[in-house]
Amino acid sequence: MELWYTEKHTPDAGITIKCRKTLFSRHSDIQRIDVLETKEFGRMLLLDGLVMTTERDEFFYHEMLVHPAVNLSLRPPGEVLVIGGGDGGAVRELMKYPSIRRIVLCEIDPMVVEVSREFLPGISCALSENDRLEMVFMDGEEYVGENEGRFDLIIVDSSDPIGAAEILFTEGFYKKCLEGLSLEGIMVVQSESPIYHLQVMKQVKYSLISAGFSHVRFYTAPVPTYPGGFWSWAAAFKNDFKNSGNRFFLPHEEVERLKFFTPDMLRSCFVLPAFLKRELG
Amino acid sequence: MELWYTEKHTPDAGITIKCRKTLFSRHSDIQRIDVLETKEFGRMLLLDGLVMTTERDEFFYHEMLVHPAVNLSLRPPGEVLVIGGGDGGAVRELMKYPSIRRIVLCEIDPMVVEVSREFLPGISCALSENDRLEMVFMDGEEYVGENEGRFDLIIVDSSDPIGAAEILFTEGFYKKCLEGLSLEGIMVVQSESPIYHLQVMKQVKYSLISAGFSHVRFYTAPVPTYPGGFWSWAAAFKNDFKNSGNRFFLPHEEVERLKFFTPDMLRSCFVLPAFLKRELG
């Protein structure tokens, strides 16, 4: 028997991946959670039937979610909030920065953390070992509203803007994040696929600006198992963006160990394809 | 009835695209040629069952195949050879350069040109209208061997290194290309997916160097319908590579009309992911 997982990225196109077996499949209070074992991409975590991360290409996404934003900061960030990100990949990357003394992971669904700890040790490895980490299981919007001016960096590592994560793409949520940021704080938001979700990207941009962010810059990278194989993030600045020059806050030995991000990408990832530049004005 | 085209990029993973109908399906002397009509990607050209180009994302590939190499040249190129490229996309992009007085399209299979003219007018539009174009239907290796020192730029727009195109990835072929180039000539080669074909990329690199090219630089871009959604090209320099600075040979009004490439990419597309940089030494 051959078992193939097919994810339709639109009603008319998608990816298909051969599965060895289902390692986990349950409904939490929030969503359906599956872990599939595949030959091509290793273990895959799915939420509500959509690929969230795979062992093989998670580093494309997690390194690009974390390292550009941290290194665009004017000063090395001290306190960081991750909203979503229950698989632990963003926390793992953040732990590499000595300056970061506190990471709050605010994940709405504790079962995502449990499942990642059990089945995705390479991704979740930083979720249990460090006194710099605080885990909070609640709604991200609510949490950030209670922490005014606290965070130097807020990372929104959400699923798609349907269901539980829908609120994480709204102006109201972004306003609370703006208040949760310190004076020179930065927020980074995963902003979907430039191939299939251009409207989401536009909505993210206008909502961030309406919420009061002074400056929004999109960047992109390939992520093979995500829709279109091509993904985007928005970096939003509370105050004026000043290029920090060539400083790089990650210790040299950690830079050497990265699998996707390189210091040169701090510039290059912001160079957008012409169609995207035009669409995003 | 729903008809889905599925291309396996490996035995265990692939893409799947819903088809409206088959517009063309025949065996030429060289290969099987199909044109499918799809909702998501428009018309798709397939050779031996693999997607070569689609109306929706062809510009990702063709603009990145042509514009980096032309603009890395020390002087605006005058004579250009395209090997493969029977769909006409590369020729269309080259025609935008006033300096180019002659383009030779050397395609082994005349049926690819016929089919592209009939079914893909947006891609093949430059294949019939211009006295700067010369079309030759023969083996690329043979042709280039007869044209010593002639071309300022050689573009290898081939299919995968199996079947007819296999020879286009060998040291012997690259040696003939080196001889076909003028003194400061450049060659650009599509070099497959960094996700699935790392061994091909390495082979391309070592074969180009062994053939006598002085310098090889890889660059990448997303191409949604290609394996992994992420593609690579190798630019190879006959003599020492000197950065031409900020000159850009494409007229401003043509730059404004590009859909993927922007002048900033002349630097950014060469910034490789860490794993790729390491693998390619």
Boltz contact constraints between the chains, C-beta under 6 A:
constraints:
  - contact:
      token1: [A, 10]
      token2: [B, 40]
      max_distance: 6.0
  - contact:
      token1: [A, 12]
      token2: [B, 18]
      max_distance: 6.0
  - contact:
      token1: [A, 12]
      token2: [B, 39]
      max_distance: 6.0
  - contact:
      token1: [A, 12]
      token2: [B, 40]
      max_distance: 6.0
  - contact:
      token1: [A, 13]
      token2: [B, 17]
      max_distance: 6.0
  - contact:
      token1: [A, 13]
      token2: [B, 40]
      max_distance: 6.0
  - contact:
      token1: [A, 14]
      token2: [B, 16]
      max_distance: 6.0
  - contact:
      token1: [A, 15]
      token2: [B, 15]
      max_distance: 6.0
  - contact:
      token1: [A, 16]
      token2: [B, 14]
      max_distance: 6.0
  - contact:
      token1: [A, 16]
      token2: [B, 16]
      max_distance: 6.0
  - contact:
      token1: [A, 17]
      token2: [B, 13]
      max_distance: 6.0
  - contact:
      token1: [A, 18]
      token2: [B, 12]
      max_distance: 6.0
  - contact:
      token1: [A, 39]
      token2: [B, 12]
      max_distance: 6.0
  - contact:
      token1: [A, 40]
      token2: [B, 10]
      max_distance: 6.0
  - contact:
      token1: [A, 40]
      token2: [B, 12]
      max_distance: 6.0
  - contact:
      token1: [A, 40]
      token2: [B, 13]
      max_distance: 6.0
  - contact:
      token1: [A, 195]
      token2: [B, 224]
      max_distance: 6.0
  - contact:
      token1: [A, 222]
      token2: [B, 222]
      max_distance: 6.0
  - contact:
      token1: [A, 222]
      token2: [B, 229]
      max_distance: 6.0
  - contact:
      token1: [A, 222]
      token2: [B, 230]
      max_distance: 6.0
  - contact:
      token1: [A, 224]
      token2: [B, 195]
      max_distance: 6.0
  - contact:
      token1: [A, 224]
      token2: [B, 228]
      max_distance: 6.0
  - contact:
      token1: [A, 224]
      token2: [B, 229]
      max_distance: 6.0
  - contact:
      token1: [A, 228]
      token2: [B, 224]
      max_distance: 6.0
  - contact:
      token1: [A, 229]
      token2: [B, 222]
      max_distance: 6.0
  - contact:
      token1: [A, 229]
      token2: [B, 224]
      max_distance: 6.0
  - contact:
      token1: [A, 229]
      token2: [B, 229]
      max_distance: 6.0
  - contact:
      token1: [A, 229]
      token2: [B, 230]
      max_distance: 6.0
  - contact:
      token1: [A, 230]
      token2: [B, 222]
      max_distance: 6.0
  - contact:
      token1: [A, 230]
      token2: [B, 229]
      max_distance: 6.0
  - contact:
      token1: [A, 258]
      token2: [B, 274]
      max_distance: 6.0
  - contact:
      token1: [A, 259]
      token2: [B, 274]
      max_distance: 6.0
  - contact:
      token1: [A, 259]
      token2: [B, 275]
      max_distance: 6.0
  - contact:
      token1: [A, 260]
      token2: [B, 273]
      max_distance: 6.0
  - contact:
      token1: [A, 260]
      token2: [B, 274]
      max_distance: 6.0
  - contact:
      token1: [A, 262]
      token2: [B, 274]
      max_distance: 6.0
  - contact:
      token1: [A, 264]
      token2: [B, 271]
      max_distance: 6.0
  - contact:
      token1: [A, 265]
      token2: [B, 271]
      max_distance: 6.0
  - contact:
      token1: [A, 268]
      token2: [B, 268]
      max_distance: 6.0
  - contact:
      token1: [A, 268]
      token2: [B, 271]
      max_distance: 6.0
  - contact:
      token1: [A, 271]
      token2: [B, 264]
      max_distance: 6.0
  - contact:
      token1: [A, 271]
      token2: [B, 265]
      max_distance: 6.0
  - contact:
      token1: [A, 271]
      token2: [B, 268]
      max_distance: 6.0
  - contact:
      token1: [A, 273]
      token2: [B, 260]
      max_distance: 6.0
  - contact:
      token1: [A, 274]
      token2: [B, 258]
      max_distance: 6.0
  - contact:
      token1: [A, 274]
      token2: [B, 259]
      max_distance: 6.0
  - contact:
      token1: [A, 274]
      token2: [B, 260]
      max_distance: 6.0
  - contact:
      token1: [A, 274]
      token2: [B, 262]
      max_distance: 6.0
  - contact:
      token1: [A, 275]
      token2: [B, 259]
      max_distance: 6.0
